[in-house]
C-alpha cells in the first residue's frame, strides 16, 4: 500500500485522487507526502542493490530519477557512503514531493530521504553506498566536463519509459514558458531544455525522437520544442511546473 501511494505521488497525482484510488485518508496521504511514509523496521530491500544483488528495480521511477540526476543532480562521497542530491525550485512543492517519492521507490521501502531548503531551491537527498552503481555516470568534475553515456541496462529502461525520462529532464533543467511575439499580440507555449553537456542534450533529443516529438536546437546548449503537436504531446505527461 505504501509503494502504491508513493507511485501516485511520484506521478504527480493530487492528495484527493490518491485518497480516492487507495482508500487512505487524504490527511494521511498529505502527511506521507510531507514527512514521508512510516518507516518501521528496516527491510533488506532498502540496502540491497539492484545492480550488485539483483533486487527488483522500479524501472519507471528509475527512468524519471535518471532524468533528474542528469539534469540537475549530483552524487558526492560523504564519509563512508554516498549522497544523491537533486535540486528543485522552491516554488514547486509538487516537484519536491515527486522527487522524494521517486527516490524512495528506487531505494526500496525502509529507506529515508530528506529535503533541505536553501535560497530559492530545495535539495532532496538520500544516503546509500550503492548510488554510484545505479548512476555509473558519477565521476569527478562537472557532467559537461566528462563523458556521459548510458550503460546497456540504463538504455533499455529509458527505451521502455522514454516519457518518464523526458519528464525528469524537463523537471530538472527544463521549463515550459509562453513566448510572446509581434509586440505581445501573439503568444504560444514551448518547452526548452538547457544543459552544457552535448551528450545529455542528445539523450533528450533521442527520447523525443522515440515518441515522435519534433525538436530543434535554439542555442548551442538548448533544445526547444515549440511546434504545436510537440507541445501538446509533452503537455500530456509533463505540463507546467507546480
C-alpha positions in Angstrom: 0.0 0.0 0.0 2.8 2.4 0.8 4.5 1.8 -2.5 1.2 2.3 -4.3 0.9 5.8 -2.6 4.5 6.6 -3.4 4.0 5.7 -7.1 0.9 8.0 -7.3 2.8 10.8 -5.6 5.8 10.3 -8.0 3.3 10.6 -10.9 2.2 14.0 -9.7 -1.3 13.0 -8.5 -3.2 15.1 -6.0 -3.9 14.0 -2.5 -7.6 13.8 -3.2 -7.0 11.5 -6.2 -4.6 9.3 -4.2 -7.1 9.0 -1.4 -9.8 8.0 -3.8 -7.7 5.4 -5.5 -6.2 3.8 -2.5 -8.8 4.3 0.2 -6.2 6.0 2.5 -7.5 9.2 4.1 -6.4 12.5 2.5 -4.8 13.7 5.7 -2.7 10.6 5.8 -1.6 11.0 2.2 -0.8 14.6 2.9 1.3 13.6 5.9 3.2 11.0 4.0 3.8 13.4 1.1 5.3 16.0 3.5 7.0 13.8 6.1 7.5 10.5 4.3 5.7 7.2 5.0 6.1 5.3 8.3 9.5 3.6 8.2 9.1 0.8 10.7 11.7 -2.0 10.8 14.3 -1.5 8.1 13.9 -4.0 5.3 16.7 -5.8 3.5 15.4 -4.3 0.2 16.4 -0.8 1.3 20.1 -1.8 1.4 20.3 -4.3 -1.3 21.4 -3.0 -4.7 19.6 -3.8 -8.0 22.9 -3.9 -9.8 25.0 -5.8 -7.3 22.4 -8.0 -5.7 19.7 -8.3 -8.4 17.0 -6.7 -6.3 13.9 -5.7 -8.3 14.1 -2.1 -9.5 11.1 0.1 -10.2 12.1 0.9 -13.7 9.6 3.7 -14.4 10.6 5.5 -11.2 14.3 5.0 -12.1 13.8 6.4 -15.6 12.4 9.6 -14.0 15.1 9.8 -11.4 17.8 9.3 -14.1 16.4 12.3 -15.9 16.5 14.4 -12.6 20.1 13.3 -11.9 21.4 14.0 -15.4 19.6 17.4 -15.4 20.5 18.9 -12.1 21.6 16.2 -9.7 24.9 15.0 -8.3 26.4 12.3 -6.1 29.1 13.1 -3.5 31.0 10.9 -1.1 30.2 11.7 2.5 32.3 9.7 5.0 31.8 6.0 4.2 28.8 6.4 2.0 27.4 8.4 -0.9 24.8 11.1 -1.1 22.5 11.6 -4.1 21.1 15.1 -4.3 18.6 16.5 -6.8 17.6 20.2 -6.5 14.2 21.6 -7.3 12.9 25.2 -7.4 11.4 26.1 -4.0 8.3 27.4 -5.8 7.2 24.0 -7.0 6.2 21.9 -4.0 4.7 19.2 -6.2 8.1 18.6 -7.9 9.8 18.3 -4.5 7.3 15.7 -3.3 7.6 13.8 -6.6 11.4 13.7 -6.2 11.2 12.4 -2.6 8.7 9.7 -3.6 10.7 8.6 -6.6 13.9 8.3 -4.6 12.0 6.1 -2.0 10.7 3.9 -4.8 14.1 3.4 -6.3 15.8 2.8 -2.9 13.2 0.4 -1.6 10.9 0.6 1.4 12.5 1.4 4.7 14.9 3.9 3.1 15.0 7.6 4.1 15.1 10.8 2.2 15.4 14.4 3.3 14.6 17.8 1.9 16.6 20.8 2.9 15.5 24.3 1.9 18.2 26.7 0.6 17.8 30.1 -1.0 15.4 29.6 -3.9 15.6 25.8 -4.0 15.1 22.6 -2.1 17.8 19.9 -2.0 16.2 16.4 -2.0 18.8 13.8 -1.0 19.3 10.3 0.3 22.4 8.4 1.5 23.4 5.0 0.2 26.5 3.1 -0.6 25.1 2.0 -4.0 24.2 5.2 -5.7 27.3 5.0 -8.0 26.1 1.6 -9.0 22.7 3.0 -10.2 24.3 6.1 -11.7 27.7 5.0 -13.2 27.9 8.4 -14.9 29.1 9.7 -11.5 32.6 10.9 -11.5 34.9 13.8 -10.6 34.1 17.2 -12.1 31.1 18.6 -13.8 29.0 16.4 -16.1 29.7 18.5 -19.2 33.5 18.1 -18.5 33.3 14.3 -18.7 31.7 11.7 -20.9 28.1 10.9 -20.3 26.9 7.6 -21.8 24.2 5.3 -20.7 25.0 1.7 -20.0 23.1 -1.1 -21.8 20.7 -1.7 -18.9 20.1 2.0 -18.4 19.3 2.5 -22.1 16.8 -0.4 -22.0 15.0 1.3 -19.2 14.9 4.6 -21.0 13.7 2.9 -24.2 10.9 1.3 -22.2 10.0 4.5 -20.3 11.0 7.5 -22.5 8.2 9.7 -21.2 9.4 9.3 -17.6 12.9 10.1 -18.7 11.9 13.2 -20.5 9.8 14.3 -17.6 12.8 14.0 -15.3 15.0 16.0 -17.6 12.4 18.8 -18.1 11.6 18.9 -14.3 15.3 19.5 -13.6 17.0 21.6 -16.3 13.9 22.3 -18.5 10.9 24.6 -18.5 7.6 25.4 -20.2 7.2 29.0 -21.0 4.9 31.3 -23.0 6.6 33.0 -25.9 5.2 36.4 -26.9 5.9 37.8 -30.3 4.7 40.7 -32.5 4.7 43.1 -29.6 2.8 40.7 -27.5 -0.1 40.2 -29.9 0.6 36.5 -30.4 1.7 34.0 -27.7 2.4 30.3 -27.8 3.8 27.8 -25.3 7.1 26.0 -25.8 9.4 23.7 -23.8 13.1 24.1 -23.6 15.9 22.2 -22.0 19.3 23.7 -21.3 22.4 21.7 -20.4 26.1 22.3 -21.2 26.7 18.6 -21.9 26.2 17.8 -25.6 25.7 14.1 -24.7 22.9 14.9 -22.3 21.3 17.1 -24.9 21.5 14.2 -27.3 19.8 11.9 -24.8 16.9 14.3 -24.7 16.7 14.5 -28.5 16.7 10.7 -28.8 13.9 10.4 -26.2 11.9 13.0 -28.1 12.5 11.1 -31.4 11.3 7.9 -29.7 7.9 9.3 -29.1 7.6 11.4 -32.2 8.1 14.9 -30.6 9.7 17.4 -33.0 12.6 19.5 -31.6 15.3 21.9 -32.7 18.4 23.5 -31.2 17.7 27.1 -30.3 21.2 27.6 -28.9 24.4 25.6 -28.6 23.2 24.3 -25.2 19.4 24.4 -25.6 16.9 22.2 -27.2 13.5 23.7 -27.9 10.1 22.1 -28.5 7.8 24.7 -29.9 5.7 23.1 -32.6 2.1 22.8 -31.6 1.9 19.0 -31.9 5.2 18.6 -29.9 4.0 20.9 -27.1 0.7 19.0 -26.9 2.5 15.7 -26.7 4.6 16.9 -23.8 1.7 18.6 -22.1 0.0 15.1 -21.9 2.6 13.9 -19.4 4.7 16.9 -18.2 2.8 20.3 -18.3 3.7 23.4 -16.4 5.8 23.1 -13.3 3.9 23.4 -10.0 
